[in-house]
Amino acid sequence: MSDNDTAVAGWKESIYQVLKRGNIKQVAYVPDAGHAHVINRAHDDPDMHTVVLTTEEEGVALGCGAWLGGQRSVLLMQSSGVGNCVNMFSLLHSCRIPFLTLVTMRGEFAEFNAWQTPMSQATEGVFKAMGFRVIRVTHPDEVEEMVDAALESAFVAGEQIAVLISQRLIGRKKWIKD
Amino acid sequence: MNQTASSPAIINRREFVAKLIQSCPNALVVPGLGSANYDLFAAGDRPENFYMWGAMGGAASIGLGLAIAQPDREVIVLTGDGEMLMGIGSLATIGVQQPKNLTLVILDNGHFGETGMQRSHTSLGTDLISVAKGCSIARAAHLASLDEVTEVAQAVAAKKEPALFQVKVKADDVPRALPTRDGVYIKNRFRAALGFEPV
């Protein structure tokens, strides 16, 4: 883990703890630096099954299969991956599958790569268009409570919930030339 | 653009699926949308079928999530070449996971049957068995006769490793057999068969 990661590990660890307490058994992901801590923790947890995906939409279908089989899952992705999921979201809507995804935002704060911006701008709208409720988290102090509330809305109320984790919370991406 | 399938497609899809379900009566089955969905329903309605009417490309990943959640149950993904091709990356994901209880059965007619029988990649050069093996699904085989359904049934019952079978079926239109399209009902009925209640 980088120094930056250590500095903000508090809220990242709290996400892992909420998922653990919330009985999340399958952790599907396309990696992002902002999710790295949770992914590592999940890999080390014998009670969690980690599934690395080739594209985010696999995680939507996987989460449906997990629920059919009686397990709770979470999909970890970055905002650019949300667009890859759009038609697969119809599965959740049509079958009313409880679903939780945590999305690290790119393209909105100190973003050096403008290619991230279009999907970032569209992320919330895409989720809403496909029937999700969207919760945005912008401060480290609120992460635990908000993710916990999202998890309950998903698996107790049966909603499709996306938690958007602001890029400001994740911090500037450091780029070192050569 | 003129490649043809490596072996003659002689299997009747309805007969094959009927025999498969007869041989694997306890399996949890996830059919891909389109003809595979109809074939499964035509073999007899059962709560352990998760009928699909959309989400093209998702059947294999649904099967994977289900197989992980229910490691003691047999899970069959029954789909067509077009649906499998759309979710082709999921073969790599399944290869990483190595779920012992997951069997993929691809009813391959080399065409997109729902949309006017345009040729698909599997009749234009793509070899699904090579793809599967390249994704670490070592048990991947091509079936060319109805009797070979026993090979599938054995792999399903063994729960020893993930398996993929490519079944060369005739590219003909068969009568539609339409299961319910109510996704919430299909989901709740499936989960109830596993002992789970609605939220």
Boltz contact constraints between the chains, C-beta under 6 A:
constraints:
  - contact:
      token1: [A, 26]
      token2: [B, 68]
      max_distance: 6.0
  - contact:
      token1: [A, 49]
      token2: [B, 68]
      max_distance: 6.0
  - contact:
      token1: [A, 53]
      token2: [B, 93]
      max_distance: 6.0
  - contact:
      token1: [A, 54]
      token2: [B, 89]
      max_distance: 6.0
  - contact:
      token1: [A, 54]
      token2: [B, 92]
      max_distance: 6.0
  - contact:
      token1: [A, 54]
      token2: [B, 93]
      max_distance: 6.0
  - contact:
      token1: [A, 55]
      token2: [B, 89]
      max_distance: 6.0
  - contact:
      token1: [A, 58]
      token2: [B, 61]
      max_distance: 6.0
  - contact:
      token1: [A, 58]
      token2: [B, 90]
      max_distance: 6.0
  - contact:
      token1: [A, 58]
      token2: [B, 93]
      max_distance: 6.0
  - contact:
      token1: [A, 61]
      token2: [B, 58]
      max_distance: 6.0
  - contact:
      token1: [A, 61]
      token2: [B, 61]
      max_distance: 6.0
  - contact:
      token1: [A, 61]
      token2: [B, 62]
      max_distance: 6.0
  - contact:
      token1: [A, 62]
      token2: [B, 61]
      max_distance: 6.0
  - contact:
      token1: [A, 62]
      token2: [B, 64]
      max_distance: 6.0
  - contact:
      token1: [A, 62]
      token2: [B, 65]
      max_distance: 6.0
  - contact:
      token1: [A, 64]
      token2: [B, 62]
      max_distance: 6.0
  - contact:
      token1: [A, 65]
      token2: [B, 62]
      max_distance: 6.0
  - contact:
      token1: [A, 65]
      token2: [B, 65]
      max_distance: 6.0
  - contact:
      token1: [A, 65]
      token2: [B, 66]
      max_distance: 6.0
  - contact:
      token1: [A, 66]
      token2: [B, 65]
      max_distance: 6.0
  - contact:
      token1: [A, 66]
      token2: [B, 69]
      max_distance: 6.0
  - contact:
      token1: [A, 68]
      token2: [B, 66]
      max_distance: 6.0
  - contact:
      token1: [A, 68]
      token2: [B, 190]
      max_distance: 6.0
  - contact:
      token1: [A, 69]
      token2: [B, 66]
      max_distance: 6.0
  - contact:
      token1: [A, 69]
      token2: [B, 69]
      max_distance: 6.0
  - contact:
      token1: [A, 69]
      token2: [B, 70]
      max_distance: 6.0
  - contact:
      token1: [A, 70]
      token2: [B, 69]
      max_distance: 6.0
  - contact:
      token1: [A, 70]
      token2: [B, 196]
      max_distance: 6.0
  - contact:
      token1: [A, 71]
      token2: [B, 69]
      max_distance: 6.0
  - contact:
      token1: [A, 88]
      token2: [B, 55]
      max_distance: 6.0
  - contact:
      token1: [A, 88]
      token2: [B, 58]
      max_distance: 6.0
  - contact:
      token1: [A, 90]
      token2: [B, 54]
      max_distance: 6.0
  - contact:
      token1: [A, 91]
      token2: [B, 55]
      max_distance: 6.0
  - contact:
      token1: [A, 94]
      token2: [B, 183]
      max_distance: 6.0
  - contact:
      token1: [A, 95]
      token2: [B, 183]
      max_distance: 6.0
  - contact:
      token1: [A, 95]
      token2: [B, 184]
      max_distance: 6.0
  - contact:
      token1: [A, 95]
      token2: [B, 187]
      max_distance: 6.0
  - contact:
      token1: [A, 96]
      token2: [B, 184]
      max_distance: 6.0
  - contact:
      token1: [A, 158]
      token2: [B, 199]
      max_distance: 6.0
